[in-house]
Amino acid sequence: MEITYASPSASDLLRSSTAASGSTMPTPRTIKIIPLQHPDTSSYGSPGGFGNNSSSSSLWPNSWISRYRGKIKRMTFIDWIEMFLPCCRWIRTYRWREYFQVDLMAGTTVGIMLVPQAMSYAKLAGLEPIYGLYSGFVPIFIYAIFGSSRQLAIGPVALVSLLVSNVLSGIAESSDALYTELAILLALMVGILECIMGLLRLGWLIRFISHSVISGFTTASAVVIALSQAKYFLGYDIDRSSEIVPIIKSIIAGSDEFSWPPFVMGSTILAIIQTMKFLGKSRKHLRFLRAMGPLTAVVLGTTFVKIYHPSSITLVGDIPQGLPSFSIPKSFQYAKSLISTAVLITGVAILESVGIAKALAAKNGYELDSNQELFGLGVANIFGSFFSAYPTTGSFSRSAVNHESGAKTGLSGIITGTIMCCALLFLTPLFEYIPQCALAAIVISAVITLVDYEEAIFLWRVDKKDFLLWTITTTTTLFLGIEIGVLVGVGVSLAFVIHESANPHIAVLGRLPGTTVYRNIQQYPEAYTYNGIVIVRIDAPIYFANISYIKDRLREYEVVGDKSTKRGPEVERIYFVILELAPVTYIDASAVQALKDLHQEYKSRDIQIAISNPNQEVLLTLSKAGVVEMIGKEWYFVRVHDAVQVCLQHVQTMSPKASDPSHEKSSFFQRIMKQRREDLSVSELESGNSQMRSDSTQDDPQLEPLLSRRS
């Protein structure tokens, strides 16, 4: 049988009101509440105090420092080596018989795929093809040492190449030596920025950029990249731009110079690559075809040119043979104009490369530190800039091929770098006869997968707001350029975040029938509320940006009643506002002051605030600010149900059956405070020792039992 208990203060209130009116009132049922432990602000954080919990015993900087010190003390010599040289983690546990064969196969496959892609992406960046090969050489070896991912394949990628071309084309002509120098300088700047963010563990900053923004940005960029390669298919030059309108105008304006041979060859090679990619994805035993597509394109195009020598098809031309020499990046006077692009490329590295690396780590059963990964990418770019490389990052397509080929460790990356070394030493004379349209087909094939129309359909179906964000980012990137598109997308994304934070979800709670559980009455229409009491749950941290909105909503709930079923004593207005603070993880000084003002405002109207289930940090803040003493410790509860039980007994005194003219002249708030001060101790409340009838609720049909009796 379930047993109910009584609040002594409620019995005193009822007893006094009954004596004054001379009428007989039913004795209230007993209730039992769980006492809330209040912090001792004078000794908070001392041994044995409320703040003995290490996560909240001090201010967060001290707590963070103490955790960091503890972590350092626990680290062994091997841990230190693995932190600075992540490659030691897989070197120590390398199983030659199990891993070497699959690493060799994966590294070779990615290397065969990278050679033609690197030259293609260099052309997209406005550079000579040799710089693409340089970018796929030194950074790979450096990343294999400092990178923490064992499957990520880094090197030139289409999106970064477009960003490089976009910013440098406004400073110098692609044929100028300055253009190449700035591309190499940009690699150094990107590397330094990535290292700084990795060391300071600032990778979390990019989390504020919505996935919808990234998807829209990459989709628009893919369209621009594909159109920029059209000149190699059409046989005539088109304007270099990151906006779609000038490119289309240029294509239309030069249509009278259209040439069929490069168009037919490029289209044929593109169709072959796409067919091989499809077969590689759909047929498990043919998955090697996916990586062989770019190489096949180069071999077929070169073979055709060597046999037929078509004059209307432009070729790559002479490529220097040999490894890159060491050199310091130049033209530092242009560094200021490259900062925005360096930041953007770093953002792409965090969102794409680190995201891919973490996904691959999860699939292969090892942990990956995103900040360590960012540092590894930065070191690879810094060293690469000393050997004539332009910015590199992780490639989605090559990483997927590396993983599907069975790569187990970073040795696959070293093998890929070895293949690039062999290509630079021995194969560059053969690259002279590669058709430009073949490289363009490789680029277009790679960026087709970046057009994320499936994401747009998903967002339309799931969240119209995210779909709007995707549409805005895609449209602005296409028509206004990459920088403006990213800025607008990020700005709108942050605006959505700020709007959600400044207008948090607030719910009026009701009790689910037959339980002591209180839930949102909008979500659970069967939940009922009590007359004279409103229960409000705030589902967000409370701080300066949203406290005004919260106060307005509380006033609204006070004036405009909800449409849920009402139970309990009949009263004309709200006398208690119960704030459920369980979802509130933080409250700042502005919110504390606003809460004080709200309490005074309620006090003037004889409304009492009750606080339910504040967490440790929030309760400590309220205690330090004096809000706990102002409201009264007796009005802080562990459960919403405890608060409702106490408030409901007080509301009973305001029922028409319990009303008395002599009592109406005094302040309701003052009478409640007087009686609550006379409450029994917590131990007496816990024991429920009160000379009251537990079956008294049956005497008054207006009072519904807070807990149903079951035998």
N, C-alpha and C positions, 0 to 999 in steps of 0.2 A: 504494500500500500504506500502511495506517495504521501508525504507529510508536508504541511505548510507551516510557516513560522510567522512571527509578528514583529513589526517595527515598534519599539517602545515609544518613540516620539509620536508616532501616529496614534497610539492609544492615549497618550496624554492629551493630544489635540482633541481627539474625539471626546474624551472624558470631560475636558473643560468646556467644550461647546455644549455637551449634553447637560452639564450642571447649570450652565448659564441659561439655557432655554427651558429647562424643566421638563424636557421631553425625553423619551427613552429612545436611545439609538442602539442598534445592534453592535455588539462588540466586534471589532475588526478581526479578520483572520491574521494569524501569525505569519511572519515572513522571515527569511534568513538571507543575509547578503554576505558575499565574500569580501573581506576587508582589502582595500587597496593599499599597497605598501608605498609610502611617500618617502622621497629622498631627504636626507639630512644635508642641506646645502652647506652647513658649517664644516662638515667633515667628509664631504663627498670625495670619493676616491681614496679614502683612507682604508686600511685593512679592516674588514668586518663591516664597512659601511655599505650603503645601498649601491654605490658605484664600484663594487668589487669586481664586476665584470670587466675583463680586459678590453673589450671592444668599446666601452663607453665610460671608462673610469677617469678619463681625462679628455682634454680638448683633442680634436682629431689630429693636429700636427704631432703632439706628443705620442699619441697612440700609434700613428704611422711610423714615427721614428723608432719607437720601441719594437714594433714588429719587424722593421727593417734590420735593426741591430740583432734581433734574435735570429733572423734568417741568415745574416752574415756569420754569426757565431756557429751556426749549424753546418755551414758549408765546409767541405773538405778541400784538400788541394786539387783533387780531380774535378770537383765541382767548379772551382775557379777556372781551371783550364777549359772545361766544357762551356763555361759561360762566355769566354772570349773567343774560343775556337769550337763552335758547335760541331764541326766535322769530327771531332774526337768521339762524339757520342756514338756514331755509327762505325767509326774505325775500330774502336775497342771491341765491338760485338760483331764485327763483320764475319760472315760465314762464307768462305770462298767457294765451297762446293755448291751451296744453294743459291748464292746471290750473284756470283760473277757472270754466269752465263746470261741471266736475264738483264743484268745491268749493261752488259756488252751489247745485247740485242737492242735494248731500249735506247742507249746512247747513240748507237749507229743509226737507228731509225730517225731519231730527232735530228741528228747531224745532217743526214741526207735531206731532211725536210727544211732545215734551217738555211743551208747554203743558198738556194734560190730565193727563199723568203727574205733573207737579209739584204740581198741586192735589190729586191723589189721594194722593200720598205725604205731603203736609202734613197731610191729614186723618188718615192713619195715625199720624203723629207726635203727634196731638192738637192740632195748630195750625190756625189759619184758612187756607183755601186760598191767600190772598194771599202768605203767607210761603213757600209752595212756589214761587210765581212769582218772589219776590225771590231765593230761593236758586238759581234757574235763570237769573239775570240777571248780577249783578256777578261772581260767581266764574268764570263762563265767559270773560268778557273778560280777567280777571286770569290765568287758567290759559293762555289763548292766548298770553300774553306770557312767562310764567315756566315753563310746562310744556314738557317735552321731547317728549312724544308728539304726533304730528300727526293721529291718528285717535281718540284717547280722548275720549269725550263725558262730561263731568262734570255734576253736578247732584244733586238729591235722588234717593235710591234707597230701595228698600223695606226692606232690612236695617238700614241706619242709622236710618231713620225709626222702626222698631220699637225699636231700642236707645234712641233719644231718648225715646219714649213710655214705655218700661219704667222708666227711671230717674227721669224727671220726674213721673210719676204718683204716685210715693211721696213727693214733696216738696210738690206743689201741685196744685190742680184745674186741668184743662185750660182752664177758662173764666177763670181768674185771669190778671191781667197778669204776675204773677210767673212763671207757667209759660212764657210767651213770652220773658221776659227771660232765663230760665235756658237756654232752647234757643239763644238767640243767644250767650250766654256760653259755652255748650258748643262752639259753632263756633270761637270765639276760642281756647279751650283746646286743641281738636283741632289747629287750625292751628299754634299755638306748638309743640306736641309734635311734629308732623310736620316742622316746620322744624328743630327741634333735632336730631332723628334724622337728617334729611337732611344737615345741616351736619357732624355728627359721624360720618356714614357708619355708622350703627348699624342700618340696615335688615336686616342679616344676623341680628339677634337673633330675628326672627320665623321664620327658617328652622327653628327647633327645633319649631315647631308642625307636626304632620303634616298632609298633605293630607287624610287620613282624618278628622281632627278638623274641618277646615274644611268638608268635604263633609257630615259628620254635623250640624254646627252649622247650616249653611245649610238643610239639609233640614228639620230640626226647626223652625227659624225660619219657613220658608215655610209650614208647616202652621199654626203659631200665627198668622201674618199673615192667612192665608186665613180662619181661623175668626174672627179679630177683625173681619173685614169682613162677617161673616154678619148682623150687626144691620141693615145697610142692605138686605139681601135679605129678611130675615124681618119687618121692620117694627116691631121693638121693641128696646129697649136690652139689652145684655148686659154683664156685668162686664168691666172692662179688666184683663187679666192677661197675664203672659208664660208662664203655666203652662196646660197643656191641660185639666187636670181642672176648675178653676173655670170656664173658658169653656164647657165642655160642660155642666156642671151648670147654668150660667146659661141656656144655650140651651134645655135641657129644661124648666127651671122656668118660663120665659116662653112656652112653646109655645101656651098658650091665647090669647095676643095676636097670633098669627101673622096676617099680612096677605098676601093673594094678589097684589095689583097690583105692589108692589115686587119680589116674588119672580119673577113672570113677566117683568117688564121687565128686571130684572137678569140673569136666566138667558138671556133672548133676546140681550141685548147681549153677554154673555160668550160665547155660542155664535158670534155674528157675529165677534167679535174673534179667537177661536180659529180659526175657518174662514179668515179673511183671513190670519192668521199662517201657517197650514199651507200655503195656496196660495202665499204669498210665499216660503216656504222650498222648496217642492217644484217650483215653476214659475219658471224664471229670468226669463221675460218678465213675470211678475206679482209680482216681488219688491217693487215699490212698495207692494203691499197690506199688507205686514208693518208698515210705518211708518204707514200710513193707518188701522190698526185703532183706536187710541185716539181719533183725531179723528172717525172714523165713529161711534163709540159716543157721543161728546159731542153730535154733530150730531143723530143719531137721537133720543137721549133728550130733548134740548132741544126739538126739533121736536114730539115727542109731547106734551110738557108744555104748550107754547105753544098747541097745538090743542085738547087735551082738558081741561086744567087739573085733573088728578086730585088730590083732596085727601089721599089716603092715601100719596102719594109725597113724601118730604122733598126739599127743594131746597138748593143750596149757599147761596143767599141773597146779600145785598149784598156786593160786593167793592170795596174802595177803588180809585179810578182814579188813575193817576199813578205816577211812579218813586219808589223808596224814598229817604228823606232820610238824610243822614249822622248817625250817633249813636254814642256810646260805649257798649259793653255795660255792664250794671249788675249789681247783686246779687252782687258778688264774695265776699261772706261765705259763699256756698254752694259756692264753688269746690272746697273739700275733698271734698264729697260727690259731685262730678262727675268726680273724677280717674280712678276705675276705668273709668267709661264712656268717657272721653276716650281712655284707653289702648286699650280694646277697639275703638273706632271707628278709631283709628290702625292697629291690627293688621289690621282689615278692609281699610283703604285699602292697606296694604302687600301683603297677600296677594291681594286681588282686583284692585284698580285697577292696581297696578304689574305684576302678573302679566298682566293684559289688555294693558297698554301695551307690555310687552316682546314679547308674542306678535304684536301688530299691527306693531310695529317690524320684527320678523323677516320678516313677510310682505311688508312694503313696502320692505325693503332698506336700512334705516338703523339705526345703533346708538343705544341708549338707556341712559343711566345711571340705575339705579333710585334712587340717592340724590338725584340731581337731580330726578327725577320726584316723589319724596316731598317735596322742598323746594317744588316748584311747587304741589303740592296744598295744602301748608301755607299758602303765601302767599295762595292763592285763598280758603281758609277764613278767614284773618285779615282780609283786605279785605272778604270777604262779611259777617263779623260786624259791621262798621261800617255796613252797609247792610241790617240786619234779616234776614240769612240764617241758617238753621240748618245744621248740618254737612252738607257735600256730599262726594262722592267719585265715582270713575268708575263709570259704568253699563255693565254687560255688554251688555244688549239694545240700548241706544242706540249704544254703540260698535260693535257688530256691524253695525247698520243704517248707521252712518256709513261704515264700511269697505266694506260691500257696495254703497253708493251711489257709491263711487269717490273718496272724500275723499283729497286728496293732501297738504294742509298744514293748519296751524292756522287758516287763513282760514275753513274750514267752521265752526269753533267761533265765530268772530266773527259770521258770518252767523246762526248759531243764536241767539246773544245778541241780535242785532238784531231777530229775530222776537219774542223774549221782550220786548224793549223796546216794540215795536209793540203787543203784546198788553196790556202794562200801560198804555199810553197811550190805546188806542182800543177794546179789545175787552172790558174788564172788565164793562161793563154787560150784555153778552150772557151772561156766565158766571153771572149771577144765577139763571137758569132751568135750570141743569144739575142733573139728578137725582143724589142721593147714591148711588143704586144703580149708576148709570153709572160714577161714579168708583171705586166698590168693585169693579165688574167689571174695570176697567183694572188695579187692584192685583192682584186674584186671577189675572188672565191673566199678569201679569208674574212672579208668584212661583211659578206652576205649573212653570216651567222650572227653578226652584231645587231642586225635589224630585228629588234625584239618585239615583234607585233603580238606574239602570244602573251607577253607581259601586259600590253595595253588591253587586250581582251580580258585578261584575268582581273586587272584593276577595275575595268568597267563593271564587271560582274560583282566584285567584292567591295570596292570602296571608290565611290565617285570622286571623292576629294583627291585621292592619290592619282586617279585617272586624269583629273584636271591638272594636277602638278606635272604629270608625264607629258600631257599635251602642251602645256605652256613651255616647258623646257625644250621639247622637240621643235616646236614652232619657232621660238626665239633663236635657237641654235641654227636652224636652217636659214632663216631670213635675216638675222642680225649678226651672225658670226659666233664663233666658239666662245670668246671671252664674255661677250654680253649674254649669250645663252646660259653659260654656267653661272654667271652672277645673278641673273634673273631667277634661274632655277633654285639656286641656294638661298636667295633672298626670300622667295615665296615659301620654300621649305621651312626656313627659320620663322617666317611669319606664321605659318600653320602651327609650329611648335609653341611659339609665344602665345598665340591665341588659345591653344588648348590649355596651356599652363595658366593663363590669366582668367580663363573661364572654365574652371574644373567641373567635373561631374559631381553634382550634389543630389542625394536621394533622400526622400522621406521614407522612413522605415515603418513597417507594420509587423504585427505578430502573426506568424503562421499558425493556423488553428491546431490545437492539440499539442503545441510545442512551446518551448521558450526561445525559439529562434526568431529573429527579426530581420526582415529582408525588404528590399525595395518594393513599394506598393505598385509601381508601374510594371515591374517584372512579374510580380506575384499578386494578381488582382484579388485573390482570396484572402490575402493578409488584411488584418483589421487594426485600427488604431484606437486610442483611448481619448475620450473627451477631456479637454483641458491640457493635453500633453502632445507635443510634437517632437518626434525623434528624427534627427537629421544626421546623415552620414556624409562626411566630406572625403572625397576620394582622391586627395592630392595633398602634397605639402602646402602649408599655409605660409605665404610670405607677402611682401609688399605689393607684388603685382596682382595678386588675386584676392586680397583681403576685402577690398571694396565690393567686388562681385559677391563674395560670400556673405557679407553683411546685408547686401541688398536682397539676396535670396532668403536669408533668415527673416528679414522683415516681411517679405512676401508670404512666406509660410505662416507667419503669425497672423497676417490679415486675411489672406485667402486660404480657406481650409481645403484640405484634399477631399476627394470624392470617395474615399474608401469607407468601408463599414465602420461605424463608431460604436464603441462599447464603454461601459463604466458609468460612473455618476454623471448626470446631466449638468453641465455648466455652460455658461454663455460665451466664454472666451478662453484663450490660452493662458495657463498659469505656469507651465514648465516647458523649457526647451532643453532637450537632452541632445548633446553633441556626441556622436560616436566618432572617436578620433583614432580608431585602430588603423585605418589606411594612411593616416597623417604621419609621415616619416620625419618631418622637419617643420619647425615654426620659427620665424625670425622676430627681431625686435619690433618691427613695424606691425606685424600681426599681433604680437603680445599687447602692444599699446591699443590697437583697435579692439582687441578682446576686452580690455579694461573698459574702454568707452562703451562697448556693447553691454557689458555687465551693468554699468551705471544707468544706461538707457533703459534696460529691462527692469532694474531695481525701481526706477521712478514709476514704472507701470505695474508694479507688483508681479513681476515675472522672474522666476528663478532659473538660472542656468545650472544644468547638471552635466558633468563630463564623464564619458564612459571609455574605459580601456585606452588611455593614452600610453604611448610607448615610453621607454625609459628616458630617452633624450628629450622628448617633448615635455614630459612631466618635470624633468629637471629644469628646463628652461622656464616653465610656468612657475616653479617654486622660487627660482632665483629672482624672477620679476615680481614676486609677491601676488601673483594671480591666484595661487592656491589658497592663500590666507584670505584674499579678498572675497572669493566665491565661497570659501569654507571647505575644509578638508572633508566634511561629511557629505559633500555633494560630488565627490569623485568616486567612481565605481569601477569594478572590474568588468562587469557585464552590463549590457543594455537592460537586461531583465531585472537586475538588481535596482537600477535607477528607476525603472518603470514601477516596480513594486512600492518603493518609497514614495515616489511622486503620486501614485494612484491613491494611496491612503490619505495624503494631504488634500488631493483634489476632492476626496469624499466629503471633507468638511465644507466645501463650497457648494455641494449639492443643495437644491431647493429644500430637501427634507432636513438638511442639517443647518440651514441658514438661520441666522438670528440677528435682529437689528442691532443689538449691542455690540456684536462682533463685527458687523459690517463697517462700524465707524472706525475701527482700528485698521491699521495697515496689514494686509494679508502677509506681505513679505516679512514684516516685523514679527508677526505671530509665529511664522514658520521658523525664523531664525532663533527665536527664543526657545521654542520647543526642541529644535535640533541640538542646541547646546546642552540640553538636559538628557540627551540620549545616553543609553548605557554604553559601557565600554565594548570594544570589538569582541572580546571573549564572551560577553553576555549575549551579543547579537548572534555569535556563532552557536552558542548553546541553545538559544531560543527559549530561555527560562523566563516565561512571562505568564502571569495568571490570566490567561485568556482562552476562550473556547475556540478550538480549532474548527468546529463545525458551524461557526457563526455566519459564514457566507450564505448559508441556506436561509437565514432569517431575512435577508434583503435581496429581493429579486433583481435589483439594479446592479449588484456587484457580481461580476462573473469571476469564478475562481481563477487565480493566476496559474495554478497548477491543478489539473483535473485529478480527481480521486479515482484510483483504480484498485480494485481488490483482486 
